[in-house]
Amino acid sequence: MRAERAPALPVIDDQIIFIGDSRTVGMGKIIGDDGNIWSAKEGIGFNWMSSVGVPQIRYNVGEGTRVVFLMGVNDVYDITKIDTYTTYFQALKEQWEPLGAKMYYVSVNPITWDSVAYGKITNEKIELWNDIMAESLPEGMFYIDTYHVIYGNVYAGDGLHYD
């Protein structure tokens, strides 16, 4: 079943929780203290998200909360991890939906050039990951496709982290 495409997030007073990897850390630094919650760490993937990232925000999830996952760039080399993600997202949805929370998954965004440092990450793998993830998310979890908006329109000095 294909996940719904997310409408633009409205600017409202409800809180947004961002859970992500190094790219989310960078985004949080640029945005600064905006009243939202940022649970992010460099160089991490599913294991950190499920054991640290989500548990540290669980008490903040409630009516009107929007939980935005920006995860996957460190896991795209292993497409089988999508099943682990989607099973976990389904469990979270079953817990959080009755509380009035909405869940979003942001596509893994492109790299700007291949780097030996990120040898397992290619745009081809990212696109495959995004296609499968968009089709596999639990019903009612929104997929936000930023990959196609960003592709070719950003620069990253290291190929991965946008300037």
C-alpha positions as CSV (number, residue, x, y, z in Angstrom):
1,M,0.0,0.0,0.0
2,R,1.4,3.4,-1.0
3,A,1.8,6.0,1.8
4,E,-0.1,9.3,1.3
5,R,1.9,12.2,-0.1
6,A,2.1,14.8,2.6
7,P,0.5,18.2,2.1
8,A,2.7,21.2,3.0
9,L,3.1,21.4,6.8
10,P,1.0,24.3,7.9
11,V,2.4,27.0,10.1
12,I,0.5,26.4,13.4
13,D,1.3,26.5,17.0
14,D,1.4,22.7,17.4
15,Q,4.9,21.3,18.1
16,I,7.0,19.4,15.6
17,I,9.5,16.8,16.7
18,F,12.4,16.1,14.3
19,I,14.2,12.8,14.5
20,G,17.2,12.4,12.3
21,D,20.9,11.9,11.5
22,S,23.7,14.4,10.8
23,R,21.8,16.2,8.2
24,T,19.1,16.9,10.8
25,V,21.7,18.0,13.3
26,G,22.9,20.6,10.7
27,M,19.3,21.7,10.0
28,G,18.7,22.2,13.7
29,K,21.8,24.3,14.1
30,I,20.8,26.6,11.2
31,I,17.2,27.0,12.5
32,G,18.2,27.4,16.1
33,D,15.8,27.3,19.1
34,D,12.5,27.4,17.4
35,G,10.4,25.8,20.1
36,N,10.3,22.5,18.4
37,I,12.1,19.3,19.5
38,W,15.2,18.0,17.8
39,S,16.4,14.5,18.4
40,A,19.3,13.9,16.1
41,K,22.9,12.6,16.0
42,E,25.7,12.3,13.5
43,G,26.5,9.1,11.8
44,I,23.5,7.1,13.0
45,G,20.8,4.9,11.6
46,F,17.9,2.7,12.6
47,N,19.5,1.3,15.8
48,W,20.1,4.7,17.3
49,M,16.6,6.0,16.2
50,S,14.8,3.1,17.9
51,S,17.0,2.8,21.0
52,V,17.7,6.5,21.7
53,G,16.1,9.0,19.3
54,V,12.5,8.0,19.7
55,P,12.6,7.0,23.4
56,Q,14.0,10.4,24.3
57,I,11.0,12.2,22.8
58,R,8.2,9.7,23.6
59,Y,6.7,11.9,26.4
60,N,6.4,14.8,24.1
61,V,4.1,13.1,21.7
62,G,0.4,14.1,22.0
63,E,-2.5,15.8,20.4
64,G,-1.4,18.0,17.5
65,T,2.2,16.7,17.6
66,R,3.9,16.2,14.2
67,V,6.8,13.7,14.3
68,V,9.1,14.1,11.3
69,F,11.6,11.4,10.6
70,L,14.7,12.4,8.5
71,M,16.4,9.0,8.6
72,G,18.0,6.6,6.2
73,V,21.1,8.1,4.6
74,N,23.3,5.9,6.7
75,D,21.2,2.8,6.0
76,V,20.6,3.1,2.2
77,Y,23.4,0.7,1.4
78,D,21.1,-2.1,2.9
79,I,17.7,-2.0,1.3
80,T,16.5,-4.8,3.5
81,K,16.5,-2.3,6.4
82,I,13.4,-0.7,5.0
83,D,11.3,-3.6,6.4
84,T,12.8,-2.9,9.9
85,Y,11.9,0.8,9.5
86,T,8.4,0.3,8.3
87,T,7.6,-2.4,11.0
88,Y,8.9,0.0,13.6
89,F,6.9,2.9,12.2
90,Q,3.7,0.8,12.2
91,A,4.2,0.1,15.9
92,L,4.8,3.8,16.6
93,K,1.7,4.7,14.6
94,E,-0.4,2.4,16.6
95,Q,0.9,4.1,19.8
96,W,0.8,7.7,18.7
97,E,-2.2,7.9,16.4
98,P,-4.7,7.5,19.3
99,L,-2.9,10.3,21.1
100,G,-3.6,12.6,18.1
101,A,-0.1,12.7,16.6
102,K,0.8,12.6,12.9
103,M,3.9,11.0,11.5
104,Y,5.9,12.0,8.5
105,Y,8.9,10.5,6.7
106,V,11.1,12.8,4.7
107,S,12.8,11.2,1.7
108,V,16.6,10.6,1.9
109,N,18.0,13.6,0.1
110,P,20.7,13.4,-2.6
111,I,24.4,13.5,-2.3
112,T,26.0,16.1,-4.5
113,W,29.0,14.1,-5.5
114,D,30.4,10.6,-4.9
115,S,33.0,10.5,-2.1
116,V,35.2,7.7,-0.9
117,A,34.1,8.6,2.6
118,Y,30.5,7.7,1.7
119,G,31.3,4.8,-0.6
120,K,28.1,2.9,0.2
121,I,25.9,5.9,-0.5
122,T,25.0,6.7,-4.1
123,N,22.1,8.6,-5.5
124,E,21.0,5.5,-7.3
125,K,20.7,3.7,-3.9
126,I,19.0,6.7,-2.4
127,E,16.4,6.8,-5.2
128,L,15.7,3.1,-4.8
129,W,15.4,3.5,-1.0
130,N,13.0,6.4,-1.4
131,D,10.8,4.6,-4.0
132,I,10.5,1.5,-1.8
133,M,10.0,3.5,1.4
134,A,7.2,5.6,-0.2
135,E,5.4,2.4,-1.1
136,S,6.0,0.7,2.2
137,L,5.1,3.2,4.9
138,P,2.1,2.4,7.1
139,E,-1.2,3.8,5.9
140,G,-1.7,7.2,7.3
141,M,2.0,8.0,7.6
142,F,2.9,10.8,5.3
143,Y,5.8,10.7,2.8
144,I,7.5,14.0,2.0
145,D,9.5,13.9,-1.2
146,T,12.2,16.5,-0.9
147,Y,14.7,14.6,-2.9
148,H,13.3,15.7,-6.3
149,V,13.1,19.3,-5.1
150,I,16.6,19.4,-3.8
151,Y,18.4,17.3,-6.4
152,G,20.7,19.6,-8.5
153,N,19.8,22.7,-6.4
154,V,22.1,22.3,-3.4
155,Y,25.8,22.1,-2.8
156,A,27.7,20.0,-0.2
157,G,31.4,20.5,0.2
158,D,31.8,16.9,1.4
159,G,29.1,15.5,-0.9
160,L,26.7,14.7,1.9
161,H,26.2,17.7,4.3
162,Y,24.7,20.7,2.6
163,D,26.4,24.1,2.9
